[in-house]
Amino acid sequence: MPADTIYSLPLEQQVGQFFFIGIPGTELDNDTVELIREVQPGGVIIFGRNVAGPEQLRSLLDGIRELVPTVPLFGIDQEGGLVDRLRKIFTPMPSARTIRQHGDLAAARALGRITGEILRMLGFSVNFAPVMSIMSDDRDLLSNGLYSRSFGRSPGEVLGYSTVYMRGLQGTGCLGCLKHFPGIGAGEVDSHEEMPIVKLSHEDLIAQDLAPYIELFQRRDDRVRCVMVSHGGFPNINIKDETTSGMLVPASLNYAIVTELLREELGYQHLVVTDDLEMGAIARHWEIGDAVVRAFLAGEDMLLICASPEKIRSGYRALLAAAQEGRIPKERLRASLKRIGATKSIAPEPLPLDLDRFQVLADEVNRLNSTLHYTYGGTIK
């Protein structure tokens, strides 16, 4: 999407570009159509609740395209293992941990390639994967929900497997998204429920959890075009700016993390999105409108609100009001619009939905699972 196209939108539609929203069900009913027409979102994220069949899902995404003046990014968390949104319609995919346990870099690349082609056929442009958390043996004992979702126990393992996975995924044209910056593997709780606290120092983060990000950011082929920021609390990172009324501010709402660390210190200049702002780590402490404005001022480009139409509308109206009242500088709006436009410009048109090819890829995953001795079980919301 050319920059002048996105800049020429009226303010109401420009603000809509900053939202990556979820929708309620499998069809474009009247309520869903009204929500999309009001917000005009820059992105739509799909969950298992939206999936009934390949043709239904492709039709759903195509229908959304027709409702908005600028084609949205379509995203999904299709990691494999516990986070497999397509399990109703496609062979369950192996987890990152299973692949790493077998020491199979080729399997990581195959998983990325198969995932990317399937998503392109279904109409997606972004996969919110891979998980970059370092899950060492001691971290495996924590209750943060990341046990099986990471490719490695060390920075080197995470970097190696994530690199080949991204090559497979993005070789199909589907964009990957590194998550959950700056790393929540050391957090003791699941951010779906409450804020995980990571007590590592800046130096320890650089040496451990951030090391794979830093290496990938420095690659000259611009492989990383999207990063998701976590809701983790980092009390030892610029602590003077990280509390509000005595409360620790999570990374996703924190200028010191999003702008000073990610953008300025590490030099990352592409798209940045929040994790879901309806998660307990945020919802327990901030109203959605306040969270949205804080996240945008922290430096986030796109704001994920994944479930409640009421909260999506509230967040949108709060950010629109802040823009209209001048609480958000025009240059700040333009900076994110530029990055969103640049991301959309490299997101290719969907592939034709070929059900025969769909089955060929499903059979390939079956063979991959057999090689890895992988048996699917469980889910994570």
N, C-alpha and C positions, 0 to 999 in steps of 0.2 A: 504494500500500500504506500504510494508516494506521500511524503510528509505534508505537502500542500493540501492533499485530500483530507487528511485527518485534522489539520489545523483549520480547515474551512468549515468544519461542522459547527453548529450552534453550541453554546456552552453546555446546554443540557445533555447533548449527545457526546460532547467531549468528556464530560464527567462520567458518563456511562461506560466509556472505554476503559476506565480504571477498575471496573468490576468484572470478576470471574465468578459467575453464579451457578448454583445448582438449581435444578427444576424438580417438581414433585414426583412425576410418574413417567409412564411409558408413552404417553400421547400428548399432543399439543391441544389440551382442552382450553376452554375459554379463559380460565384463571391464569394458566401458564402463558397464553398469548398476550393477555393484558400485562402481565409482569414483564415480559420481554419487550413489549412495545413501550412501556413506561421507562424502563432502565436503559434499553438499547445497549446491552452489555458488550464489552470488548472480548469477553470469553465466557464459555459455558463449560462446566465440568459435569461429567456423567458418572453416576454410581450404579451399583447393582440394581437399585430400585427402578432404574430407567431402562433396564435391559430385558427384553422378552424374546428377541430373535434377531438374526443378522439383518434381514430386510426391514424389520420394524425399527431397529436402531439407526440404520442408514437413512430411512425415511424421516425419522425424528430430527436428525441433524440437518438434513436437507430442508426440512420445513422451517427450522429456526433460521437458516441462512436467508430464507425468503422474507423474514419479518424485520430484518435490520438493514440499515443503509450501507454499513460496512461489514464485511464478512468477519464473524468472530473467530477467535482461536477456540478450538474444541479440545478439551483436555480430559484426561482420565488417569487414575492411579492404577496402572496395570503393571505391577511389580512381578507378580507370580507369588506362589506360596500363600501366605495368609491374606495378602492384598491382591486379589484377582477378581476384578469387577466383571470379567467376561465369562466366569465359570459356568453360567447357565447355558451359554451358547457355543462354547469352545472348550477343547480339552484343557483341564487345569494345568497351569504352567508351574515349573519347579521354582522353589525359592532360591534366592541368592545364596543363602547359607548352604543349601544342598550342593549347589554347583561348586562353591569354594571347598567344601569338605572332600569333594572328589578331585580337586586340583585340576579342574577342566576348563581352561581358558577358552577353548573352542566352543564349549557349551554356553559360556557367557555370551560369546559373539552370536551364536545361533539363536539364543533366546532373544537378544536384541533385534536381530534381523526378522525373526518370525513375528515378534510383537509389533515391530514397525510396519510390516506389510499388512498384517491383520488390521491394525488401527487405521492405516491409510485407506483400506477398502471400506471400512465402516464410516469413514468421514472425519477422522481425528487428525489434528495437527501437532499435538503436544502430549507426551507421556510424562507424568510426574514421577520419574525414576531416572537414575538409581538413587537408593538410600546410601549416603556416604558415611554413615556412622561407623566408628571403629568399635567392634564388639570383641574386646579381649576376654579372656576366660573369667576375670573377676567381674567385668561388666555384664556377662551373660547371666549372672545371678540377680541382676536388678529387675524390677518390675516395670520396665518402661516400654514394653511392647515391641522392642527392636531386635529381639533375640535372633529371629530367623531372616530378618529383612536386609541385612548387610552382607556385602561380599567379603569382609575381611576382619581379621583380628589385629591388624597392624596397618600403619599408613601405606606401606608398600603393597600389601594385599588389596586394600581398598582401591588404590590407584590402578593397579594392574588389571583387576577384573572390571572395574568401572570403565576404564579406557576402552577395553575391547567390547564391552556391552554397548557403550555409546557409539562405537564405530559401526556395530551391527545395526543398531536402532536408527541412527541418523543417516546411515547409508541408504535407507529406504525413503528418506525425506521427512520422516517423523522426528520432531525435535524432542530431545531429552531435557530433563530438569534436575539438576543436582539438589538434593535435600538431605537433612534439614539444617541449613547453615546457622551458626558456625559449628554445629555438631552437638547432639544431645545424647550420645551414647553413654556418657557418664552420669546422666540424670537418673534419679532413683524412681521416678514415677512417670506415668504416661500422660502426655500433654492433652490427650482427649479428656482427661479427668481434672488435672490440675497442673500448675507450672512446675516442670522439672528444673531443679537447681543444679547448675554445673559450676563447681567451685574451682575449676582449673584457672591458673593464672594466664595472662596474655601470652607469656613465653611458652607455657605448656600447651596451650591451644595451637600456637604456631607450629610447634614441634610434633604434635600428635594429630588432633582432629582436623586442623586446617591444612596440614601438609598436602593431602591429595588435591584439595581445592586449588591451592597455590600452584601446584605443578600443572594442573589442567588449564588454569587461567593463563599460564605462560605459553601454552602451545600456540604456534603461529597460524594454525588452520582455523582459529575461531570456533573450536568445537563446542564450547559451552555458551549457549545463547539464553539460558534461563536458569535462575537459582531461586529456590524456595527458602525463605527465612523461617526459622522455628519460633516457637513460643517459649523457649527455654530462658531461664534467668541466669545471668552471668555476673555475680556480685563482684568478681575480681577484674572486670573489664571497665575501666573508666568509671569507677564507682561514684565519683562526685556528680555525675550526670545521670545516674541510673536509678535513682529513687524518686518517687513522687509521693509526698506526704508519708514518708516512711515505707512505701511499698516498692518492691523491686519491679522494674519495668522490663517485660520480656523482650527478647531480641527483635521480634517482629514489629514492635512499636518504638524501638530504641534507635535514636539518631546515631548514638555512639557505635552501634553494631552495623546498621544498614548503610549509613553514609560514611562515617569515619573509618570503620574497619573494612567493610566489603568494597566500597567504591574507592575511597581515597588511599588507604594503606595497601590493599591488595590489588587495586587497579581494575576491578571488574566494571565494565561499562555497558553491559547488556541488560536484558529484562530481569527484574526482581519481583517476586510475588510473595505474599504472605502465605503461611499455612492457614487453614480454615479458621476464620475469626469467631466461629460459633463454638470452638472447643472450650472445654472447661477452664483451661489455663487463662483464657481471655474473659469468657462469659461470667466467671465467678467474681471478677473485679471491675470490669468496665461495661457500660452500656455500649451497644453496637455502634451507635453514631460517634461516640467519643473514641472508640477503638479505631474506627475507620479513619477519622481525621488525624489521630495520633500516628497511625501507620503511614499514612501518605506523607505527613510532615517529616517522618523519620527517614523517608527516602524510597519507600516501596512504590513500584509502578502499578501493580495490580493487586486487588484485594479480594481474597477468596471468602465468599459467604455461601455455604454449600447446601443449606437445607431449607430454612424458614423464609417463605416469601415476605412475611412481615418484616423480618430483620433485614432482608435484602433491600426492601423499600426504605426502611429507616436509615440504613447505612448510606444508600444513594442520596437520599434527601439531605442528610447531614453534610455530606461532602459537597453537594451542590450548593447548599447554603453558605458553607465556608468559602467556596470559590466566588460566589456572588457578592459576598460581603468583603472580599479582599483579604481574608485571613490566610489564604494560600496565594503566594505571589504568582503572577502570570508566567514568569520564567520557570517556576517549579512545575506548573501544569504542562508547559511546552516540552520540558525535558522528558517527562514520562510519556507524553504523546509521541515524541520522536522515537523513543525506544520501542513503544508498542507498535508503531507504524513500521519500524525496521524489522521487527519480528514477524509481523504479518506478511511483509514483502518477501520473506524467504520461506513462508509456509506454502507448500505446493497445493494444487488442486487435488481433491481426493482421487484415488484410483477407482476404476469401475468395480462394483461388487460382483465378484466372480465366485459363485458358490462351489464350483468344482475346485478352484484353487484354494478356497477356504478349507475344504476337506483335506486337500493335499497337505496344507500346513498343519492341520489338526493331527494328521497321521504322523507328521514329522515330530510334533511335540510328544506324541505317544512313544515314539522310538527314543526320544531324548530322555523321557521319564524312565523308560525301561533301562537305559544305559546307566542312569543315575540312581536306580532303585528308589525312585521317588514315588511316594504315595501321598496324595493330597489329603489334608484335614484341617479344619478350623477356618476361622475368618477373623478379620479385624475391621471395625467400622471406619 
